[in-house]
Amino acid sequence: MDPWKEALSCFKDFADDVVIVGENWPYEFKWDQIGKVFQEGFEKSNGDWVINMPTDMVFHEKDKLKLLNSLKENNEYPGIVLPKFKFFSYKRCEFKNFDTLAINKKHFPNVKFDGGGDLCLATLDGKVLDQSNLPIVNVPLWNYDTTFRTKDIISEDRARFARAWFRQFQSWDDRGGETPEKAYEEWINMVTHRLPNHIFKKNIYNHPVYIQEKLLNLNEEQFGYNCFGLLDKIKPSSKAYLNFIKNKLRYRVVKI
């Protein structure tokens, strides 16, 4: 089960108003549905700033004041950029990328979620928001998109999203294929490739308070327990750490 209850607890703690969309999501869908649902949430939100948060991501409670102050201080920008830290297991994570999820709706109400290769990045006047022209705020997104899932759930869901991708683009790309078996094989290959980049060690009590109990209750059937046996076999990469140091110097991002 994904951590949606835990995520909502976080969102309600951080936000004046929480708008939930996507409740009636069809099992089989076309890929551009994702951006349309993001857009629905943006348009239904009444706040000056809108943060487009999937329910597999949370903030750390210690960052609440920093985030709120950053929004107030950057009103001239259409958005702010946040670093994302990706977890497979709760024990290690990687600095994955930067996301532009916080959008200044009050001053830029015409933002659309229809850009990029996956058709759901924020755009303004038909152009994807350029992260190099936006402030980077050191408030990490803690991402757990497969941590709590079993092999069967991952296989079926990856296949479902692969089919959605194919309906949109007539290509499987790096999604394996339409069956759970093909989709899982492609996904586990990706995990094996990415796991060396998970260089930062964590214990459960380093994580946001909203998610700690769910992490404590992980069992061997769930991916986040030990990455289906891969966690002890695949060690952190020194090259990945050096790459992070370069990014840290470039973007002034600090380790969580």
C-alpha positions as CSV (number, residue, x, y, z in Angstrom):
1,M,0.0,0.0,0.0
2,D,1.4,3.4,-1.0
3,P,1.9,6.0,1.8
4,W,-1.1,8.2,0.8
5,K,-2.4,8.6,4.4
6,E,1.0,9.6,5.6
7,A,1.5,12.0,2.7
8,L,-1.9,13.6,3.4
9,S,-0.9,14.1,7.0
10,C,2.2,15.9,5.8
11,F,0.3,18.0,3.3
12,K,-2.3,19.1,5.9
13,D,0.5,20.1,8.2
14,F,2.3,22.2,5.6
15,A,-0.6,23.7,3.6
16,D,-3.6,26.0,4.3
17,D,-5.7,23.9,1.9
18,V,-5.3,20.4,0.4
19,V,-7.0,19.6,-2.9
20,I,-7.3,16.0,-3.8
21,V,-7.7,15.0,-7.5
22,G,-7.5,11.7,-9.4
23,E,-9.9,9.8,-7.2
24,N,-11.7,8.2,-10.2
25,W,-8.6,7.3,-12.2
26,P,-9.3,4.6,-14.7
27,Y,-7.3,1.4,-14.5
28,E,-6.4,1.7,-18.2
29,F,-5.6,5.2,-19.3
30,K,-3.7,7.3,-21.8
31,W,-0.5,9.0,-20.7
32,D,-1.6,12.6,-21.1
33,Q,-4.2,11.9,-18.4
34,I,-1.5,12.5,-15.8
35,G,-0.9,16.1,-16.8
36,K,-4.6,16.7,-17.1
37,V,-5.1,15.6,-13.5
38,F,-2.2,17.8,-12.4
39,Q,-3.9,20.7,-14.2
40,E,-7.2,20.0,-12.5
41,G,-5.6,20.2,-9.1
42,F,-3.8,23.5,-10.0
43,E,-7.0,25.1,-11.1
44,K,-9.0,23.9,-8.1
45,S,-6.4,25.3,-5.7
46,N,-7.1,28.7,-4.1
47,G,-3.7,29.5,-2.5
48,D,-1.1,32.0,-3.8
49,W,1.3,29.1,-4.2
50,V,0.3,25.6,-5.4
51,I,2.6,22.6,-4.7
52,N,1.8,19.6,-7.0
53,M,2.6,16.7,-4.7
54,P,2.0,13.0,-5.6
55,T,1.1,10.9,-2.6
56,D,4.5,9.0,-2.7
57,M,6.4,12.1,-1.6
58,V,6.6,14.1,1.7
59,F,8.5,16.9,3.2
60,H,10.5,16.7,6.4
61,E,8.8,18.5,9.3
62,K,12.0,20.4,10.1
63,D,11.7,22.1,6.7
64,K,8.2,23.6,7.1
65,L,9.3,27.2,8.1
66,K,12.1,27.2,5.5
67,L,9.7,26.3,2.7
68,L,7.0,28.8,3.8
69,N,9.6,31.6,4.0
70,S,11.0,30.6,0.6
71,L,7.6,31.0,-1.0
72,K,7.1,34.4,0.4
73,E,10.6,35.5,-0.6
74,N,10.3,34.5,-4.3
75,N,7.0,36.0,-5.4
76,E,8.6,37.4,-8.6
77,Y,9.2,33.9,-10.0
78,P,6.7,31.4,-11.5
79,G,8.1,28.6,-9.4
80,I,10.8,27.4,-7.1
81,V,13.0,24.3,-7.6
82,L,13.3,21.6,-5.0
83,P,15.8,18.7,-4.8
84,K,14.4,15.2,-4.8
85,F,15.9,12.4,-2.7
86,K,14.8,8.9,-4.0
87,F,14.4,6.0,-1.7
88,F,14.2,2.3,-2.6
89,S,15.0,1.1,0.9
90,Y,14.7,3.4,3.9
91,K,18.4,2.7,4.6
92,R,19.8,4.5,1.6
93,C,18.9,7.2,-0.9
94,E,20.2,9.1,-3.9
95,F,20.0,12.7,-4.9
96,K,17.8,12.0,-8.0
97,N,17.1,15.4,-9.6
98,F,15.3,18.7,-9.2
99,D,11.6,19.1,-9.5
100,T,9.6,22.3,-10.2
101,L,6.5,21.3,-8.2
102,A,5.9,24.6,-6.3
103,I,4.1,27.1,-8.6
104,N,3.3,30.8,-8.0
105,K,-0.4,30.7,-9.0
106,K,-1.2,34.2,-7.8
107,H,1.2,35.9,-10.2
108,F,1.4,33.2,-12.9
109,P,-2.1,31.7,-13.2
110,N,-1.6,30.6,-16.7
111,V,0.9,27.8,-15.9
112,K,0.0,24.5,-17.6
113,F,1.1,21.0,-16.8
114,D,1.6,19.7,-20.3
115,G,5.4,19.9,-21.0
116,G,8.4,17.7,-21.3
117,G,8.8,14.2,-22.7
118,D,6.1,12.9,-20.3
119,L,3.7,15.7,-21.0
120,C,3.2,16.8,-17.4
121,L,6.0,19.3,-16.6
122,A,5.0,22.9,-15.7
123,T,5.0,25.3,-18.7
124,L,4.4,29.0,-19.2
125,D,3.5,30.4,-22.6
126,G,4.1,26.9,-24.1
127,K,7.7,26.6,-22.7
128,V,8.8,24.3,-19.8
129,L,9.8,26.4,-16.8
130,D,13.6,26.7,-17.1
131,Q,15.1,25.6,-13.8
132,S,18.3,27.6,-14.4
133,N,16.2,30.7,-14.1
134,L,14.4,29.7,-10.9
135,P,15.5,29.8,-7.3
136,I,16.7,26.4,-5.9
137,V,15.5,26.0,-2.4
138,N,17.1,23.3,-0.1
139,V,13.9,21.7,1.0
140,P,14.2,18.1,-0.2
141,L,11.3,16.0,-1.5
142,W,11.4,12.6,0.1
143,N,10.3,10.1,-2.5
144,Y,9.1,6.6,-1.8
145,D,7.3,5.5,-4.9
146,T,8.0,1.7,-4.7
147,T,9.2,1.4,-1.2
148,F,6.0,-0.2,0.2
149,R,5.0,-2.3,-2.8
150,T,5.3,-6.0,-3.3
151,K,6.7,-7.6,-6.4
152,D,3.2,-8.4,-7.8
153,I,2.0,-4.9,-7.3
154,I,5.1,-3.4,-8.9
155,S,4.8,-5.8,-11.8
156,E,1.2,-5.0,-12.5
157,D,1.5,-1.3,-12.0
158,R,4.6,-1.0,-14.2
159,A,2.8,-2.9,-16.9
160,R,-0.3,-0.7,-16.6
161,F,1.8,2.5,-17.0
162,A,3.7,0.9,-19.9
163,R,0.4,0.4,-21.7
164,A,-0.6,4.0,-21.0
165,W,2.8,5.1,-22.4
166,F,2.3,3.0,-25.5
167,R,-1.2,4.4,-26.1
168,Q,0.2,7.9,-26.1
169,F,3.5,7.4,-28.0
170,Q,3.3,4.0,-29.8
171,S,6.5,2.9,-28.2
172,W,7.5,1.0,-25.1
173,D,10.8,2.9,-24.7
174,D,12.4,1.8,-21.4
175,R,9.1,0.4,-20.0
176,G,9.6,-3.2,-21.0
177,G,6.2,-4.2,-22.4
178,E,2.5,-4.7,-21.8
179,T,2.8,-7.7,-19.6
180,P,3.7,-7.7,-15.9
181,E,6.7,-10.0,-16.6
182,K,8.2,-7.7,-19.2
183,A,7.5,-4.6,-17.3
184,Y,9.0,-6.0,-14.1
185,E,12.1,-7.2,-15.9
186,E,12.8,-3.8,-17.3
187,W,12.1,-2.2,-13.9
188,I,14.4,-4.5,-11.9
189,N,17.2,-3.8,-14.4
190,M,16.7,-0.1,-13.8
191,V,16.8,-0.7,-10.0
192,T,20.1,-2.7,-10.4
193,H,21.6,0.2,-12.4
194,R,20.4,2.9,-10.1
195,L,21.1,1.3,-6.7
196,P,24.8,2.2,-6.7
197,N,23.7,5.9,-6.7
198,H,22.0,5.4,-3.4
199,I,24.9,6.7,-1.4
200,F,23.4,8.4,1.6
201,K,22.8,6.1,4.6
202,K,19.7,6.7,6.7
203,N,18.0,5.1,9.7
204,I,14.2,5.2,10.2
205,Y,14.4,8.1,12.6
206,N,16.1,10.3,10.1
207,H,13.0,10.2,7.9
208,P,10.1,12.6,8.2
209,V,7.9,11.8,11.2
210,Y,4.9,11.3,9.0
211,I,6.4,8.2,7.4
212,Q,8.4,6.6,10.3
213,E,5.8,4.2,11.6
214,K,5.0,2.8,8.1
215,L,8.8,2.3,7.6
216,L,9.0,0.4,10.9
217,N,6.3,-2.0,9.7
218,L,7.9,-2.9,6.4
219,N,8.1,-6.7,5.8
220,E,10.2,-8.9,3.5
221,E,7.5,-9.0,0.8
222,Q,7.8,-5.2,0.3
223,F,10.5,-3.7,-1.9
224,G,11.7,-1.2,0.7
225,Y,12.7,-3.9,3.2
226,N,15.9,-4.9,1.4
227,C,15.2,-4.2,-2.3
228,F,14.3,-7.9,-2.9
229,G,17.7,-8.9,-1.7
230,L,19.7,-6.4,-3.8
231,L,20.5,-3.9,-1.1
232,D,23.3,-6.0,0.5
233,K,24.7,-7.1,-2.8
234,I,25.0,-3.7,-4.5
235,K,27.2,-1.2,-2.7
236,P,27.2,2.6,-3.0
237,S,29.4,4.0,-5.8
238,S,32.3,6.3,-5.0
239,K,31.8,7.8,-8.5
240,A,28.2,8.7,-7.6
241,Y,29.3,10.4,-4.5
242,L,31.8,12.5,-6.5
243,N,29.0,13.5,-8.9
244,F,26.9,14.6,-6.0
245,I,29.7,16.8,-4.7
246,K,29.9,18.5,-8.1
247,N,26.1,19.1,-8.0
248,K,26.4,20.3,-4.4
249,L,29.0,22.9,-5.5
250,R,27.0,23.9,-8.5
251,Y,23.5,24.2,-7.0
252,R,24.4,24.8,-3.3
253,V,22.4,21.7,-2.3
254,V,23.4,20.1,0.9
255,K,23.2,16.5,2.0
256,I,20.1,15.5,3.9
